[in-house]
Amino acid sequence: MEIREHILTNNDCYKAGRTIVPKGIMVHSTGVAQPDVAVFLRQWDRPGVEACAHAFVHQGGVVETLPWNWRGWHAGSPPGGGTSANNTHISFEILEPAGHTYRGGTLVDYDAAKNAPYFSKVYGYAVELCAHLCRRYGLDPLAGGVLICHSEGYQRGIASNHADVMHWFPKHGKSMDTLRADVKARLEGGDEMTQEQFEAMLDAALARRAALGPSGWAAGAWEKAKTNGVLDGSAPQSALTREQAALVLERLGLLS
């Protein structure tokens, strides 16, 4: 599973800059029949949006929208005034397929058979993402309160009163219990990345970084460095090796 990064830097939640020590994962769904992740990235990447999850899971994979240790705005305020899961849980939103509407918190005109392939994809990515985060932060998905959905968060007094994802998962024979079990099985299966997979992912990540232009704060200095022959003008955001650093120092006349 490749996690594409698209941090919502214009969202007020990101700008708040508060961090947490992740103690769990809260699973959400978007509550709207919109499978296009670009719509959410566009709508949420602006000021005045009073929500921000750490990632979107869609039929093409996972998009990270906040650093994992950022305090998200996803769980809302518990009616009893308790501590919100915003302070403890990483969150992600699963995009729902097209074609249905809502009446309150109930899906209307939802075709489970037609949407089975879609659900299978996003559920699989959700399992992979949860396993990845559990490995990264040493979380046990079967421990109480660790891997929960929004509706379970409400029952535990750490989230607002929402139905997701238990308004949707059972239509496909799934529940949070099956999700927790599937994540645990994946962790115990030791689905380790091969060296070839790692190198392919690293090459892809480095290529994406090399294709980026200079950051705004460095653009002026970058142009001066090119003009004065210190740097060749390629790949401004790529890493600088020690041999490249030696060449830069030589061009600056700092090596005798």
Order of alpha helices (4+ residues) and beta strands (2+ residues): beta-alpha-beta-alpha-beta-beta-beta-beta-beta-alpha-beta-alpha-alpha-alpha-alpha-alpha
